[in-house]
Amino acid sequence: MRADTVDLRRIFGRDIRYTVPLFQRPYVWNRDDNWAALWEDIRRTVERVEQATQAEDAVAPHFLGAVVFDETPYLSSSLETRQVIDGQQRLTTLQLFLFAARLSATALDHEKSVRLLSKFLENDEDLFDSGQHPDHLYKVWPTNADRDEFRSVMLGEGGGGRLADAVTYFQQEIDTWLAEAFDPLERLGKLVQTMREYLRLVIIDLEEHDDAQVVFETLNSRGTPLEHADLIKNLLFRDAEHTGAAVDQLYKTYWAPFDQDEWRTEQTTGRITRSRLDVFLTYWLTMRSRREFTSSALFKEFERWLRSAAVSTEDVFAELSRYAEIYDHIDQRPLHGVEGRFLYRMKVMQTSTPMPLLLFLYGLGDRVLSPQRRIRAIRAIDSYLVRRAILNLSNRDYNHVFRELVVIASQQPERADEAIINALAGMQGHHRQWPADVQFRTALEQDPLYSRLYRHRVRILLEALEDELRTDHTEQLTPPVGEHLGAKLTIEHVMPQSWRDYWPPLEDDPHEGADRDELVHTLGNLTLVTARLNPTLGNMAWQDKRQWLSKHSLLRLTHGTLLNPPPNTATDDWASAWDEHHIHARSAYLASLALGIWPSAADLLGIPAG
């Protein structure tokens, strides 16, 4: 490599094209982290130039960082062309800043500044065929994902993306700053002079035998915020290029969607925040490699798998694209139905460990694994997770459990549901077992769930019971699930936690209600109400609370099992009181419903596979 320190005249002052290869990530700089700091550096440097001019002092240049270039042999014009191996965010931002400065100069009708800035932005049109290669006009040509927006911005057409936002930000800052000067035109001249003479970059030129993509990977995998997905992208395209594949076509066909914002948004899984693409790649690679690895080891694990797998690079691209569609389908599935409700409960419980297994099951397709079998497998997973959650059992071994299930299911793909059910039924030990009916029923009927469990676990239990109580004859009201509605529906204790004010103990109770402090937290005493109704109900007596619930609640959970006796409950004059007998009877009925929602292995295997 050769390194040199140069000003912007050496970089942008000549006719040249700096092209960003497709293995680079898209433009990601933003105002708070990058643009504001760059503008502050430039503004301070210009003001130092102004002061030095008055005092006739020398001006120290300001260093903006380093960029790495590589010569490209693919010349389609008379223009020298260099690949930007590192520093593309900085170079692109400088072009956007220069373009914004030219807009400000144009608004002030300062022709000299417009001409000088244009020389830093555009190449001489006599040096290329503008009809065949119109984009050779630009000194910097970004990576594939940003080209359409960059072209629109540089043509003055604006847009709603990050590049257009950068131009808007810089122009507003420049205009405000110029307006503060006694002579705005003179200050503009100093800005242009500073851009030409006093801003420096360290240029590193690669030599003949330097591998550009290896350099990129090395520079960007050591303590920088570059995502694992970008290193994986670099690795795949490097392999594709070495095999002579049509990398541009591979990008357009398979990878281009991954460079869009929907895949680059940040998600939190556990305590780690990563891009949605990194999260997906972790799930996919876990399914594919069937190995355990930490999120920080994603790239190295992917590289290890790629070197050991007998799969062509194009097949890897195709497979990633296919499973990304499956992941989207899972992620955006409506909340209704067995699968939708299960996925909703996964999100609420913040349980993502089954995702590699789900990718595998959906990836089999309907021809290999029928929809009925897939639903039966999902019901088994749902039952396993919810039963353990209600019993408040540990989830620390779930990574191993679901990775093992991928292996087991792959051995019998056409009967993956049976393989999964049998494997879960055979799990042993406190950290793995699938709770039996008697354990599940006992917890539902007797445990003070509200005080022992996370609130969201109690809420999804009540939501599922409400859903189960609805029939084809029930009005199709919006079900009480989802982030927004779930936040509005709160858990209500029918017999209040402060029951001693208006709820006297039973006459034949020798303990005078001492057991109620736990009983009020059991399933039979809980329902769902709106956040506005909940404080109104408070600790009021049963007769008053019953009237409020009857008037305002629409839930079957309240009307069908609370205000009215549950089916097959032999209790005379049910609505006249609410006491221990009512709570126990309702708990028993709701527990029976829950066993149907989340059945045992034996019950699931008794369901026809279709």
Helices and strands as residue ranges (DSSP letters): E 2-7, H 8-12, E 16-19, I 31-35, H 36-55, E 62-71, E 80-86, H 88-107, H 111-121, G 125-127, G 134-137, E 140-141, G 144-146, H 147-154, H 162-179, H 184-197, E 199-205, H 212-220, H 228-242, H 247-250, I 251-255, G 256-259, H 261-264, E 266-269, E 272-275, H 276-289, G 295-297, H 298-308, H 313-331, H 337-348, H 355-363, H 365-368, H 371-390, H 398-411, G 413-415, H 416-425, H 437-446, H 449-452, H 455-469, H 483-488, E 489-493, H 516-519, G 523-525, E 526-530, H 533-537, H 542-552, H 556-558, I 559-563, G 574-576, H 580-597, H 601-605
